[in-house]
């Protein structure tokens, strides 16, 4: 999760007390991400195990 905040303003005009708020923008941004991992189990027969080991070794 990320939180960002910042402000943009017009040079000089944004620094004027009270009036500067009209020339300023304050922003806040929240970002949220999720990681999803799918696992698929497979049954392997003993006689196919050698073929699978060879295929995994080649990759």
Rosetta constraint file for C-alpha pairs under 8 A:
AtomPair CA 1 CA 30 HARMONIC 7.48 0.50
AtomPair CA 1 CA 31 HARMONIC 5.72 0.50
AtomPair CA 1 CA 32 HARMONIC 4.57 0.50
AtomPair CA 1 CA 33 HARMONIC 6.43 0.50
AtomPair CA 2 CA 30 HARMONIC 5.86 0.50
AtomPair CA 2 CA 31 HARMONIC 5.04 0.50
AtomPair CA 2 CA 32 HARMONIC 6.47 0.50
AtomPair CA 3 CA 28 HARMONIC 7.45 0.50
AtomPair CA 3 CA 29 HARMONIC 5.87 0.50
AtomPair CA 3 CA 30 HARMONIC 4.68 0.50
AtomPair CA 3 CA 31 HARMONIC 6.39 0.50
AtomPair CA 4 CA 28 HARMONIC 5.70 0.50
AtomPair CA 4 CA 29 HARMONIC 5.01 0.50
AtomPair CA 4 CA 30 HARMONIC 6.37 0.50
AtomPair CA 5 CA 26 HARMONIC 7.59 0.50
AtomPair CA 5 CA 27 HARMONIC 5.60 0.50
AtomPair CA 5 CA 28 HARMONIC 4.25 0.50
AtomPair CA 5 CA 29 HARMONIC 6.17 0.50
AtomPair CA 6 CA 26 HARMONIC 5.92 0.50
AtomPair CA 6 CA 27 HARMONIC 5.45 0.50
AtomPair CA 6 CA 28 HARMONIC 6.57 0.50
AtomPair CA 7 CA 24 HARMONIC 7.06 0.50
AtomPair CA 7 CA 25 HARMONIC 5.47 0.50
AtomPair CA 7 CA 26 HARMONIC 4.20 0.50
AtomPair CA 7 CA 27 HARMONIC 5.89 0.50
AtomPair CA 8 CA 24 HARMONIC 5.77 0.50
AtomPair CA 8 CA 25 HARMONIC 5.20 0.50
AtomPair CA 8 CA 26 HARMONIC 6.51 0.50
AtomPair CA 9 CA 13 HARMONIC 7.69 0.50
AtomPair CA 9 CA 14 HARMONIC 5.15 0.50
AtomPair CA 9 CA 23 HARMONIC 5.69 0.50
AtomPair CA 9 CA 24 HARMONIC 4.15 0.50
AtomPair CA 9 CA 25 HARMONIC 6.13 0.50
AtomPair CA 10 CA 14 HARMONIC 5.23 0.50
AtomPair CA 10 CA 23 HARMONIC 5.71 0.50
AtomPair CA 10 CA 24 HARMONIC 6.62 0.50
AtomPair CA 11 CA 15 HARMONIC 7.41 0.50
AtomPair CA 12 CA 16 HARMONIC 7.00 0.50
AtomPair CA 13 CA 19 HARMONIC 7.70 0.50
AtomPair CA 13 CA 20 HARMONIC 5.58 0.50
AtomPair CA 13 CA 23 HARMONIC 6.30 0.50
AtomPair CA 14 CA 19 HARMONIC 7.63 0.50
AtomPair CA 14 CA 20 HARMONIC 4.05 0.50
AtomPair CA 14 CA 21 HARMONIC 6.50 0.50
AtomPair CA 14 CA 22 HARMONIC 7.52 0.50
AtomPair CA 14 CA 23 HARMONIC 5.08 0.50
AtomPair CA 14 CA 24 HARMONIC 5.51 0.50
AtomPair CA 15 CA 20 HARMONIC 5.38 0.50
AtomPair CA 16 CA 20 HARMONIC 4.54 0.50
AtomPair CA 17 CA 21 HARMONIC 7.75 0.50
AtomPair CA 19 CA 23 HARMONIC 7.58 0.50
AtomPair CA 20 CA 24 HARMONIC 6.36 0.50
AtomPair CA 21 CA 25 HARMONIC 7.71 0.50
AtomPair CA 44 CA 48 HARMONIC 6.68 0.50
AtomPair CA 44 CA 49 HARMONIC 6.67 0.50
AtomPair CA 45 CA 49 HARMONIC 6.49 0.50
AtomPair CA 46 CA 50 HARMONIC 7.97 0.50
AtomPair CA 48 CA 52 HARMONIC 6.44 0.50
AtomPair CA 49 CA 53 HARMONIC 6.18 0.50
AtomPair CA 50 CA 54 HARMONIC 6.27 0.50
AtomPair CA 51 CA 55 HARMONIC 6.28 0.50
AtomPair CA 52 CA 56 HARMONIC 6.17 0.50
AtomPair CA 53 CA 57 HARMONIC 6.11 0.50
AtomPair CA 54 CA 58 HARMONIC 6.29 0.50
AtomPair CA 55 CA 59 HARMONIC 6.55 0.50
